[in-house]
Amino acid sequence: MITLNTIGIICEYNPFHNGHIHHIKEIKKKYSDSIIILVLNGYFLERGEISTISKYDKTEIALKYNVDLVIELPVLFGTQSADTFAYTSVFLLDKLKVDRIIFGSETNDINKIMDIAQESQTKEYSEEIKKLLDEGVNYPTALAKSLKTKFTFLPNDLLGISYVKAILKINKNIIPETIQRTNSYLDTQSNENIVSASNIRHKLKNHEDISNYLPKEAKEKMNTIDFELYFKILKSIILTNTYLNEILDVEEGIEFRLKEAALKTNNLEDFINYVKTKRYTYNKINRMLIHVLLGIKKTDAKAEIDYLKVLGLNKNGRDYLNSIKKDLDISVNINKSSIIYNYEIKASTIYDLLTSQNTYNKELSNKPIIY
């Protein structure tokens, strides 16, 4: 029998920190009998970042901190825009028959988030926001202007709106809930017990001690990313690739600017600053570069998910999965001929080059972590 409280969460854990522990604890406090199912983004992330912890290490840490079942968000979708990232994650959670999806929120105002998500479904909104984005207005500002609201669109609330939009399209019976976020994603200076992942990465870059902000297991599993090698690989691809215009997010002749930047710059930061325009923001360029790195074409981005990959589970997660198996309408066996699987293999290979890890063999063995 399916538990009354099957909770879905969607995370990248870059890195896993005290705020994520708080998120899980708050769910367990409110729903003590719950099964928590995590959709986990892996090697390369929604904002075009490279994960500081490998997909399998993140899975193991999540299970240690009371997540019951961890499902892969394929890199093909996890590196796309917030709406695609959210839609695919909700799609997977719906396949696993969750009752609720609980996410962090700056405002903690689920009613306002739901109202905005509902209003943003209209044709008028879609046309207005596209017009503003084409003019180079950033997404939060475009959203506020198109909806004519003074609501402050901060990162987690923006993602929350995308989650609710996906719920409205996929299964309106899923209940969205929020947990108050105690810090800002944009804050890189705080030294509280709970700070954002971006704050931790900022401190790490400046060689500051991060021990107080994340559990020991996460700190020990953090990888050093070779950005010099990343830039060299990108540069080689950009200068030799004859179909850059077919790559996802490479639009309107930007491929010529990419080639020019590759010839005139000697490091990733200078490259991004050279390419950056009002229309092409830092995050948008980073996301585009991941697609260039992996060779993800615009046509590939429309692929349909044809299997569901379990990365790890505990006894509760295994019992739950067994209880719903007969009702699943998606395979839990990997389709090795799938474009989704092929990109996952490619992502693991490149991730290993950049971090000196050995995730490739784990991908090939396809054995979930049992906790």
N, C-alpha and C positions, 0 to 999 in steps of 0.2 A: 504494500500500500504506500502511496506517495505521501510524504510528510506534509503537514499543513503549512509549514514554513520553509519553502525552498527559495533561498536568496541568491540572486545573481549579483556579482560585482565584476567590474571591468577595470583592469589596471595594467600599467607598464612596469612599475617597480624599478625606476631608474634613478637611484637605487631604492630598494625596500628600506623604509625608515620608520621612525616612531609614530608618525602620522598614520601609516598603513596599519600598524599594530592597533592604534586607537580605533580606526575604522572597523576592523574585525571584532575588537572587544565590544564596541558599541552595538554591533549587530547581535552578538551573542548575549549581551545584556538584555536587549529588547526581545529577542527571539531565541530563548535558551535551547529549544529543541530543533533549531534550524539546521538545514544542510546548506553550506555555503559553496557555491559553484563559481569559480573564477575563470573568466576569459582573459588570457594573458597574452599581451603583445611581446614578441620575442627579441630578435637580434637588432632590428632596425625599426624606429618608432615613428609615431604619428607626426611629430614636428621635424622629422628628418634627422633625428639624433641616432647615434650608435649606442646601444645599451651598455651600461657599465658593468652589468652582471649578465652572464649567459642565461639563455632561456631555461636550461635545465637546473641551474643553480637557483634561479628565481622560483622555479616550481618547488624545489626541495624546501626553500625557506618558507614559502607560503603554506605548505603542508605542516611544517613545524609550528606555525602560528595559527593553526586551527581552521585553515581552509580545507574542505573535504574533497573537492574534485577540481582539478585544473585542466582547462581545455585550451588548445592552441588557437590564437587568432593568427591566421596565415599572413605572412609578410606581404603578400600581394594586396591585402586589404588594410593591414595595420599601418602601412606607410602612406595611405591616401588621406584625403581631407577629413576633417572632424565628422562630417555627416556620413561618409562611407565607413570610416572607422567605427562609428557608433552603430550604424545600421547593421553591419556584419556581426558585431558583438551581440547585439540584441537578437539578431536572427539565430545565432548559435545558442544563446540562453533560452530562447523560446523553444528550440528543438529539444532542449533538456527539461522543458516544462517547469521553468521557474515561476513562482507566484509573484515575486517582487524583484526589483532591481534597485539597489541602494548605493548612492554615490555621494561623494563629498560636495559641499556647496558653500560658497562664500556667504550668500544671503540666507541660506537655509529656508527659503520661501518656495516650497514645492508648488503652491497654488499659482504664484506669479510665473514660475518656470513653465508650468503646464499651459497657462493662458497664452504666453508668448509662443510656445511651441505650436499651439492650436492656430493662432493668428498667422504664424509664418507659413502655414500650408497653403494660403490663398495664392491665386495666380498673380494678383496685383503685387503682393509682397515679392514673389519670385522675380518679377520683371524689374521692380524698383531696386532690389538689392543687386541684381546683375548689372544694372546701369551704374550704380554707385561703385561697385567693384571695378568695372571697366574704366571708371574715372580715376582709379587709384586710391579710393577710400579704403581704409583697413576694415576687416570683417566686423569687429565689434561696433565701430562707428556706423558702418553701413546698416547693420542690424537695427541699431537704435534709431537711425534716421528713417529707415523704411517702415518701422513699426510705430514711429512717432511717439517714442517713450523715453523717459528720463532714467530708466533702469540702467544701472551700471553693469556692463557685461564683462565680468571677470572670467578667467580661464575655466574654472570648474563649473560655473553656472552656464557658460557657453556650451561646454560638453554636455551638461545636463539637459539643455534645450535640445541638443542633437539626439540624446538618448530618448527623450520623450517623443520627439518627432518620429523616431524609429518605432517606438512602442505603438504610436497611433496608426502607423502603416502596417505593422506586423501582427500585433495582438493587443487589443485595447484592454484585455483582462489583466495584463501584467500591471502591477501597482508600482509606480515610481516613488521612492522615498529619498530624503536627503539626510545627511549627517553634517552638522556644522563644521566647516573647515576652520581651523584655529589659526591659520596663517595664510599669507598671500603667495601665490605661485611666483609673482613678480618680485617679492622681497628677497634680496640676497644678503641682507645685513643682520637679521635677527639671530639671537643666540639662545632662544628658548629651547625647551626640551623637544618640542615639535616644530620643525622648520620644513620648508618645501624641499623637494628633490632638487630643484634648480639652485636653491640656496646651498645645499650640500655639495653639488657639483662645482659651484662657484668657489666655495671654501677649499675644496680639494685642488682646484686649479691654482689657488693662491697658497698652496702648501700649508693650510690650516688644519688643525686637529678636528676630525669629524666624529670622534668616538661617542660623544654625548647625544648624537642625533639619530643613530641607527643601531640595531642590535649587532653584536659581535660577529654573528654568522654572515651578515650582509657585508660588513666591512672587509672581512677576510676573503670574500668571494669577488670583490670589485677588481676589475681588470684595468690595466693600462692600455689605452687605445693608441695605436700608432697613426696619428693624424698626418704625419709626413708621408708615410706609405700610402695612406688613403688618398692624399692629394696627387701623388704620383700615378696611382692607378686611374684616378678620375681624369687626369690630364691626358694620359695615354688613350683612354677610351674616347674622350671628346675630340682629340686631334685626328683620330683614325676612323671614327665611326661615320659611315656615310648615310646613316638613316636616323640621325639625332632628332629630326622633326617628327619621327614616329613614336618617340619616347613619351611616356605619360608626363604631363605638365610642361613639356617643352612646346610653347605656343608662340605664334606670331613672329617667327623669325628670331627668337631668342637664341637659337642654336648658333647663329653667327656671333652673337655677343659672348657666348660661352667659349667658342673657339678663339676669339680675340683675347679674352681674359686668360685662357690657358697659355697663350703665347707670351703674354705681357706680365704675368705674375708668377711668384715663386713659392707661395704658401697659400693655404686654404683661406685664411682670413682676408688676405689681400684679394684673392680671387672673388670671394663673395661680395666684398665691398665694391669691386669693379663691376660686377654684374647687377648689383642691387639698384633698383629704381623705385619710384613711388608705387608702381604696379607690382613689381616683383620684390616682396618683402624678404627679410632674412629667413623666416620659417619656410616660405614658399620656395625659395632657392634651395635650402637644405633638403626639402622633400624631393624636389626635382633632381638633385644630385644623387640621392639614394636610388631613384628610378633609373638614372643614367648608369650608376654603378652596377645595378642588378639587371639592366637591360629590359626593364618593364615597359612594354609598349601600350599605347592607348587601347588597342584591341584586346590585350591581355586583361586589362582592368575590368572588363565586362564578364569575365569568367564566372561560372556558377559554382558554388561550393558543393562538392560531390562526396565529401566525407567529413567526419568529425574526429579530430585527433585528441586522445586523452594523453596529457603530459604526465599526470600523476594523480594519485588518490590514496585516501586512507580507508579504513574498514567501512566507515559510514558512507563514504563516497562510492565504494564498490557495491555496498548493499543497495544504495539508492539507484545506481546505474543498472544493476540487475533487476530492480523492481520496475523500471520503465522500459527495459530493452524491447519487450514485445510490442510496445507502442511507438517506438522510434521510427521515424520515416526518413532517417539519414543513416548511412553506414558508419560504423565506428572502426572500420578497417580501411587502412590507407590505400588509396588508389595510386599506384606508382606511375601510372601513365598520365596522371592528372597534371595540368599546368601548375596547379597550386603546390603540389608536392615538388615538382621540379624547381620552382622558385625557392622553396624552403631549403632544398639541398644546396642550391647556389648561394643562398644567403648564409648558410652555415659555413660553407667553404671560405667565403670572403671574410666572414666574422672571425674565423680561425686565423686567417692571415693577419688580420689587424690586431688581434688580442693574444695570439699564441695559445689559444685554447684547442680543445679537441672535440668540438660538438658534432663534427661531420660523422664520426663513427656512431655517435648516439642517434643521429638522424637515421642512419642506415639500419641500426639494430631495432629501432622502433619499440623500445621497451619502456612502458610508463614507470615512473618512480612510485614505488609502494612504500607508504609511510605507516 
